[in-house]
Amino acid sequence: MAQQSAPPASALSALELPYDRPDRLTAGDFVGEIHTYEAAAAQEAEYGARRDSLAMQFARLGRPELARIAWNGGPDSIAWKRQNSADCDEAARGVAADPLETLLSRARDRRVVMINENHIAPVSRAFWLAALPRLRQMGFTHVAMEALFIDGSDVKAGEVREHWLLEGKPTFAPYLSEPTFAAVIREALALGFDLVPYDDMDVMNHDPDLWTASRERVEAARLADVLARMPPDGKLLVLAGWSHVSKGVSSTVPWMAAAFKQRTGIDPLTIDTTACQRPDATAPATTYLNPDGSARITPSHAGRVDLQVHMPQSIGADPVAAAGVSRHWLGQPVAIPAALLPKDGDGVVEARKPGQAADTAPYDRLFLRPGEVLPLYLPPGRYVLTLRGEGGAIQASAPITVAAPELSQATGRATHTR
């Protein structure tokens, strides 16, 4: 059983924290960051900003199952159960269908598709990864991403820059360099998509409704401007968080998709991946249909989205599957050499290509406690693995080569394995 490392005493005074502290992260001290947020979250009786921040850190470090525990206050919390469980269970009484094929069949006559995600549960990004090549084949040309900076400074020579190294930039998107999110950006660029930033975090307001209204309105306006500049046959995929893809309202404020529809007259195809989960990490993503082929939608989302995908969740008896619920889409499982497994304290293992700039996101990144043995997930190629402990210093490194997977004799294709 893995040991549980206690956070250092120096971290116990950290009560009010931003999502990231660039000084610590620039030094590669992800372990110190986790310990600080663990100490802060432990002083929060109920869910709040500190637990949210801790969950974001775990998700970015390849541990969605730890993020889920942090986010919900513990595995025995009521919130640990599936969100909207009764409504989701009722929706799941429909006809099970492949969510990607269902999305594609409905996207054929649409110019704009919007898919959301839970920023703390990166599994939705795996669905994005699966959808990108198919939508590109269908004629989609542009991908708008909530997390991108307007000036494009977060993408460098096809790689995703570590956002905390961008001088003078607000750290509102700590999930940008999470391995699956970074893979989405790399895949979009490789497929020839034009990346489009559209988010607005410049106008901050202490009134949540006023701030939401400003943000949703500006996002919708920017997307409308993007669409107006695109070729007539261009198609737009929008990747966003949570309720931004809703065609409903928050209080009296239209969400982004609703504001976009009002502004352009275009009804976007909107897909929710956040409301409902499958039983565990090994259950495949599924959508449910009525006998007439229409989508079954939970009451909370009826009229707001066009399709719901019930995603696998990072729990279950298989710890490898739980930790790799989204990352297994990055490539093949790769055992971490014993010399790079942390032994005397928590550690973070990263995989970068030889010569890859240190200020860009690794191809995988994994937080480990002593005694834990979990794989990385990497596409074929050569990599340099590094182990960092508390303080950020590199404690060990090793080169590895990931061979191309063998082709299936039956299909002639590489078999995707967990």
Secondary structure, DSSP 4 states (H G I P E B T S, - for coil): ----PPPPGGGGG--S--S--HHHHHTT-HHHHHHHHHHHHHT-SSS-HHHHHHHHHHHHTT-HHHHHHHHHTSTTSGGGSPTTHHHHHHHTTSEEE-HHHHHHHHHTT-SEEEE--BTTBTHHHHHHHHHHHHHHHTT--EEEETTS-TT-TTEETTEEBPGGGSTT-----TTTTSHHHHHHHHHHHHTTPEEEE----S---SSHHHHHHHHHHHHHHHHHHHHHHS-TT--EEEE--GGGG-SSEETTEEPHHHHHHHHH----EEEE-SS-B-SSTTSPPBEEE-TTSPBP--GGGTTT-SEE-BB--S-SS-HHHHHTTTGGGGSEEEPPPGGGS-SSS-EEEEEE-TT--TTB--SEEEEE-TT----EEE-SEEEEEEEE-TTS-EEEEEEEEEPPPPBPTTTSSBPP--
